[in-house]
Amino acid sequence: MRPDVPSTVARSDDKAVRTYKKTLESAEETYGDGERAHRTAFASLKHTHEKVGDHWEPKEHPGPSDPQAELGTPASRSRPRDTAQGVDANASKGHLDEVARKVGIARPQDMAKDDLVRAIEKANARATSRARRRS
């Protein structure tokens, strides 16, 4: 395990770890050590990776993962919206169906896109919780 990053990042590929760590270092220089620096690091990670189960996988296409991420700063701080918790809500329905199957959601093709995003969020949270209990 990589002790210097959050557990979900530690279970991810090397690029995810590098992205998180480099952004965190830069953000700590700018904002100091604290919540804002970690939020910045996760925001950067969400542009290149998506949460799948208990870890992060590279996205097919880099970019914002949800409407909140599209706002950018400072608009995102002044007009907060719900996020997709690392799920790439901007991905195609077909891609979300694939991710849903990976995390154990039955018959994702029968779900509307917004419902599918929420179901993947819940499945990811369950997988992360299980992984943390094991370690």
DRENDO-1510 file (C-alpha; in Angstrom, 1 decimal, always signed):
<recs>
REC; n; res; u; v; w
REC; 1; MET; +0.0; +0.0; +0.0 .
REC; 2; ARG; +1.1; +3.6; -0.6 .
REC; 3; PRO; +0.8; +5.3; +2.8 .
REC; 4; ASP; +1.1; +8.9; +1.6 .
REC; 5; VAL; -2.1; +9.0; -0.5 .
REC; 6; PRO; -5.8; +8.2; +0.2 .
REC; 7; SER; -6.5; +4.5; +0.1 .
REC; 8; THR; -8.6; +4.6; -3.2 .
REC; 9; VAL; -5.6; +6.3; -4.9 .
REC; 10; ALA; -3.2; +3.9; -3.4 .
REC; 11; ARG; -5.1; +1.0; -5.0 .
REC; 12; SER; -4.9; +2.7; -8.4 .
REC; 13; ASP; -2.3; +2.7; -11.2 .
REC; 14; ASP; +1.0; +4.6; -10.9 .
REC; 15; LYS; -0.3; +7.5; -13.1 .
REC; 16; ALA; -3.2; +8.1; -10.8 .
REC; 17; VAL; -0.8; +8.2; -7.8 .
REC; 18; ARG; +1.6; +10.6; -9.6 .
REC; 19; THR; -1.3; +12.9; -10.7 .
REC; 20; TYR; -2.6; +13.1; -7.2 .
REC; 21; LYS; +0.8; +13.6; -5.5 .
REC; 22; LYS; +2.1; +16.2; -7.9 .
REC; 23; THR; -1.1; +18.2; -7.8 .
REC; 24; LEU; -1.2; +17.9; -4.0 .
REC; 25; GLU; +2.4; +19.2; -3.7 .
REC; 26; SER; +1.6; +22.2; -5.9 .
REC; 27; ALA; -1.6; +22.9; -4.1 .
REC; 28; GLU; +0.1; +22.8; -0.7 .
REC; 29; GLU; +2.6; +25.4; -1.9 .
REC; 30; THR; -0.3; +27.6; -3.0 .
REC; 31; TYR; -2.9; +26.9; -0.3 .
REC; 32; GLY; -1.0; +25.3; +2.5 .
REC; 33; ASP; -1.5; +21.8; +3.9 .
REC; 34; GLY; -5.2; +21.3; +4.4 .
REC; 35; GLU; -8.6; +20.4; +2.9 .
REC; 36; ARG; -8.3; +22.8; -0.1 .
REC; 37; ALA; -5.1; +21.2; -1.3 .
REC; 38; HIS; -6.6; +17.7; -1.1 .
REC; 39; ARG; -9.8; +18.9; -2.9 .
REC; 40; THR; -7.6; +20.3; -5.6 .
REC; 41; ALA; -5.6; +17.1; -6.0 .
REC; 42; PHE; -8.9; +15.1; -6.3 .
REC; 43; ALA; -10.2; +17.5; -8.8 .
REC; 44; SER; -7.1; +17.0; -10.9 .
REC; 45; LEU; -7.3; +13.3; -10.6 .
REC; 46; LYS; -11.0; +13.3; -11.7 .
REC; 47; HIS; -10.0; +15.0; -15.0 .
REC; 48; THR; -7.8; +12.0; -16.0 .
REC; 49; HIS; -9.3; +9.1; -14.0 .
REC; 50; GLU; -12.7; +7.8; -12.9 .
REC; 51; LYS; -13.6; +5.9; -9.8 .
REC; 52; VAL; -14.4; +2.2; -10.5 .
REC; 53; GLY; -15.2; +0.2; -7.4 .
REC; 54; ASP; -12.5; +0.8; -4.8 .
REC; 55; HIS; -9.9; +2.4; -7.1 .
REC; 56; TRP; -9.3; +4.9; -10.0 .
REC; 57; GLU; -9.0; +3.9; -13.6 .
REC; 58; PRO; -7.8; +6.1; -16.6 .
REC; 59; LYS; -10.7; +7.8; -18.4 .
REC; 60; GLU; -11.3; +7.2; -22.1 .
REC; 61; HIS; -11.2; +11.0; -22.6 .
REC; 62; PRO; -9.7; +13.5; -20.2 .
REC; 63; GLY; -11.9; +16.3; -19.0 .
REC; 64; PRO; -14.4; +17.3; -16.3 .
REC; 65; SER; -16.3; +14.4; -14.8 .
REC; 66; ASP; -19.6; +16.2; -13.9 .
REC; 67; PRO; -21.3; +19.6; -14.0 .
REC; 68; GLN; -19.6; +20.8; -10.8 .
REC; 69; ALA; -16.2; +20.1; -12.2 .
REC; 70; GLU; -17.1; +21.9; -15.4 .
REC; 71; LEU; -17.6; +25.1; -13.4 .
REC; 72; GLY; -14.0; +25.4; -12.3 .
REC; 73; THR; -12.8; +27.7; -9.5 .
REC; 74; PRO; -14.0; +30.1; -8.2 .
REC; 75; ALA; -17.4; +29.4; -9.6 .
REC; 76; SER; -17.5; +25.9; -8.2 .
REC; 77; ARG; -17.0; +27.3; -4.7 .
REC; 78; SER; -19.6; +30.0; -5.0 .
REC; 79; ARG; -22.3; +27.8; -6.7 .
REC; 80; PRO; -21.7; +24.3; -5.3 .
REC; 81; ARG; -23.6; +21.4; -6.9 .
REC; 82; ASP; -23.7; +17.7; -6.2 .
REC; 83; THR; -20.7; +15.9; -7.7 .
REC; 84; ALA; -20.7; +12.4; -9.1 .
REC; 85; GLN; -18.2; +11.2; -6.5 .
REC; 86; GLY; -15.6; +10.3; -9.1 .
REC; 87; VAL; -18.0; +8.7; -11.6 .
REC; 88; ASP; -17.5; +10.1; -15.1 .
REC; 89; ALA; -21.1; +11.4; -15.5 .
REC; 90; ASN; -20.0; +13.0; -18.8 .
REC; 91; ALA; -19.2; +9.7; -20.3 .
REC; 92; SER; -21.4; +7.9; -22.8 .
REC; 93; LYS; -24.3; +5.7; -21.6 .
REC; 94; GLY; -22.5; +2.8; -23.2 .
REC; 95; HIS; -19.3; +3.4; -21.1 .
REC; 96; LEU; -21.4; +3.8; -18.0 .
REC; 97; ASP; -23.1; +0.5; -18.7 .
REC; 98; GLU; -19.6; -1.1; -18.9 .
REC; 99; VAL; -18.5; +0.4; -15.6 .
REC; 100; ALA; -21.7; -0.6; -14.0 .
REC; 101; ARG; -21.1; -4.2; -15.0 .
REC; 102; LYS; -17.6; -4.1; -13.5 .
REC; 103; VAL; -19.0; -2.9; -10.2 .
REC; 104; GLY; -21.7; -5.6; -10.1 .
REC; 105; ILE; -24.8; -3.7; -11.2 .
REC; 106; ALA; -27.3; -6.0; -12.9 .
REC; 107; ARG; -29.0; -4.9; -16.1 .
REC; 108; PRO; -27.5; -1.4; -16.4 .
REC; 109; GLN; -28.8; -1.1; -19.9 .
REC; 110; ASP; -32.3; -0.8; -18.4 .
REC; 111; MET; -31.4; +2.3; -16.3 .
REC; 112; ALA; -31.6; +6.0; -17.3 .
REC; 113; LYS; -28.1; +7.6; -17.3 .
REC; 114; ASP; -28.7; +9.7; -14.2 .
REC; 115; ASP; -29.9; +6.7; -12.3 .
REC; 116; LEU; -27.0; +4.7; -13.5 .
REC; 117; VAL; -24.5; +7.3; -12.3 .
REC; 118; ARG; -26.1; +7.2; -8.8 .
REC; 119; ALA; -26.1; +3.4; -8.8 .
REC; 120; ILE; -22.3; +3.4; -9.7 .
REC; 121; GLU; -21.6; +5.9; -6.9 .
REC; 122; LYS; -23.3; +3.7; -4.4 .
REC; 123; ALA; -21.5; +0.6; -5.7 .
REC; 124; ASN; -18.2; +2.4; -5.5 .
REC; 125; ALA; -18.9; +3.5; -1.9 .
REC; 126; ARG; -19.7; -0.1; -0.9 .
REC; 127; ALA; -16.5; -1.4; -2.6 .
REC; 128; THR; -14.3; +1.2; -1.0 .
REC; 129; SER; -15.9; +0.5; +2.4 .
REC; 130; ARG; -15.2; -3.3; +2.0 .
REC; 131; ALA; -11.6; -2.6; +0.9 .
REC; 132; ARG; -10.9; -0.4; +3.9 .
REC; 133; ARG; -12.3; -3.0; +6.3 .
REC; 134; ARG; -10.0; -5.6; +4.8 .
REC; 135; SER; -6.9; -3.5; +5.3 .
</recs>
